[in-house]
Amino acid sequence: MSIRSDGGALAALSLALLVWASSFPATRIALAAHAPGHLALARYCLATLVLLACCMLGRAPLPRRSDLPALALTGLLCGTLYQLGFNYGMRTVSSGPAAAPAPAPANWALLYLALFPGALSFTLWSYALARLPVAQASSALYLVPVFAFPIAWLWLGELPGALSFIGGAVTLIGVLLVQLKGR
């Protein structure tokens, strides 16, 4: 399989990865005041409303009625369960939630999570997947930590340990091998 050079799709993929990477430190900020379940619910309710408005403005066709059960199951398994696990896991890594009411940075982080990693990233990802080989786009997901490290450093002052750097190097080599295999 050869790698297609669709500049728009590669740009969309790169931006989707960058925005997804920013969700890790933004989640840590939001978890300072929002419970993991509430964060997941609020994040994707807001993202759904934004995407619904975009679909209505763009007059996107509605899914077929026969597709609704599969879409609901996918949302439950791939969205809800993942986000709950992710948010609870991020909570154990962080210093713990702060007392309510939520401070402004946590609320801004929640809004950011809904609009950018929630709505924009999935739109960009869909665009890239429609135009790039699936293996190329999927293997690029391993680059998310490469983007997440500097964002976490800038936003939270976090620095990864030596093992994280070693693991990152191994991952980058693997991504490079997958990307070059088709050439």
C-alpha positions in Angstrom: 0.0 0.0 0.0 1.4 3.4 -0.9 1.0 6.5 1.1 -1.1 9.1 -0.6 0.0 12.7 -0.4 -3.2 14.5 0.2 -2.0 17.7 1.8 -5.4 18.7 3.2 -6.0 15.2 4.7 -2.5 15.2 6.2 -3.0 18.7 7.7 -6.4 17.6 9.1 -4.8 14.5 10.6 -2.0 16.5 12.1 -4.3 19.1 13.7 -6.6 16.3 15.0 -3.6 14.7 16.7 -2.4 18.0 18.2 -5.9 18.8 19.5 -6.4 15.3 20.9 -3.0 15.6 22.6 -4.1 18.8 24.3 -7.0 16.9 25.9 -4.7 15.2 28.4 -3.6 18.4 30.2 -7.0 20.0 29.7 -8.6 17.0 31.4 -6.3 17.3 34.4 -7.3 21.0 34.7 -11.0 20.3 34.4 -10.8 17.4 36.9 -9.6 19.8 39.6 -13.3 20.8 40.0 -15.5 18.4 38.0 -16.1 14.7 38.8 -15.0 12.3 36.1 -18.6 11.3 35.2 -19.8 14.8 35.1 -16.9 15.9 33.0 -17.5 13.1 30.4 -21.2 13.9 30.2 -20.8 17.7 30.0 -17.9 17.4 27.5 -19.8 15.2 25.0 -23.2 16.9 25.5 -21.6 20.2 24.6 -19.7 18.6 21.7 -22.9 16.9 20.4 -24.7 20.2 20.5 -21.9 21.9 18.5 -21.8 19.2 15.9 -25.6 19.0 15.7 -25.6 22.7 14.9 -22.9 22.3 12.3 -24.8 19.4 10.7 -28.0 21.4 10.6 -26.3 24.5 9.1 -24.5 22.3 6.6 -27.7 20.3 5.9 -25.9 17.0 6.5 -28.2 14.0 5.8 -29.6 12.1 8.8 -28.4 8.6 9.5 -30.7 5.8 8.3 -33.0 4.5 11.0 -31.5 1.0 10.6 -28.1 2.5 11.6 -29.3 4.1 14.8 -28.8 1.0 17.1 -25.2 0.6 15.9 -24.5 4.3 16.3 -25.9 4.2 19.8 -23.9 1.1 20.7 -20.7 2.7 19.3 -21.3 5.9 21.3 -21.8 3.9 24.5 -18.8 1.6 24.1 -16.3 3.8 22.3 -17.4 7.1 23.7 -19.0 6.8 27.1 -17.1 3.9 28.6 -13.8 5.1 27.3 -14.3 8.6 28.6 -15.4 7.4 32.0 -12.3 5.2 32.3 -10.1 8.0 30.9 -11.4 10.6 33.3 -11.2 8.3 36.4 -7.7 7.3 35.4 -6.6 10.9 34.9 -8.0 11.7 38.4 -5.7 9.2 40.0 -2.8 10.7 38.2 -3.7 14.2 39.3 -3.6 15.7 42.8 -7.4 15.3 43.2 -10.4 17.4 42.7 -10.8 20.8 44.3 -13.9 21.9 46.3 -16.9 23.3 44.4 -17.8 25.7 42.9 -15.5 25.1 40.0 -12.9 27.7 39.4 -12.8 29.4 36.0 -9.8 27.5 34.7 -11.6 24.2 35.2 -14.7 25.5 33.4 -12.7 26.9 30.6 -10.9 23.5 30.3 -14.3 21.7 30.1 -15.5 24.0 27.4 -12.2 23.6 25.5 -12.5 19.8 25.8 -16.0 19.9 24.4 -15.2 22.2 21.4 -11.8 21.1 20.3 -10.8 17.5 21.4 -14.5 16.7 21.5 -16.0 18.2 18.3 -13.2 19.5 16.1 -10.8 16.6 16.4 -13.4 14.0 15.4 -14.4 16.1 12.4 -10.8 16.4 11.3 -10.2 12.7 12.0 -13.2 11.8 9.8 -12.0 14.0 7.0 -8.5 12.4 7.2 -9.8 8.9 7.3 -11.9 9.5 4.2 -8.8 10.5 2.2 -5.9 8.6 3.7 -5.1 4.9 4.0 -6.5 3.6 7.3 -3.2 2.1 8.4 -1.4 5.5 7.8 -4.0 7.5 9.7 -4.3 4.9 12.5 -0.6 4.5 13.1 -0.3 8.3 13.3 -2.4 8.1 16.5 0.7 6.9 18.3 2.1 10.4 17.8 -0.4 11.9 20.3 1.9 11.6 23.2 4.6 13.4 21.3 2.3 16.4 21.1 1.0 15.8 24.6 4.4 16.1 26.3 5.1 19.7 25.3 1.5 20.8 25.9 1.5 19.3 29.4 4.9 21.0 30.0 3.6 24.4 28.8 0.2 24.2 30.5 1.0 22.3 33.7 4.8 22.3 34.1 4.8 18.5 33.9 7.9 16.8 32.6 7.9 13.1 31.6 10.4 10.7 33.2 13.3 8.9 31.4 11.2 5.8 30.8 8.5 7.9 29.1 11.2 9.3 26.7 12.5 5.8 26.0 9.0 4.5 25.4 8.3 7.5 23.2 11.4 6.8 21.1 10.3 3.2 20.6 6.8 4.3 19.6 8.2 6.8 17.1 10.4 4.2 15.5 7.4 1.9 15.2 5.3 4.6 13.6 8.1 5.5 11.2 8.4 1.8 10.2 4.6 1.5 9.5 4.6 4.8 7.5 7.6 3.8 5.4 6.5 0.1 4.8 4.3 1.1 1.9 7.0 3.0 0.0 
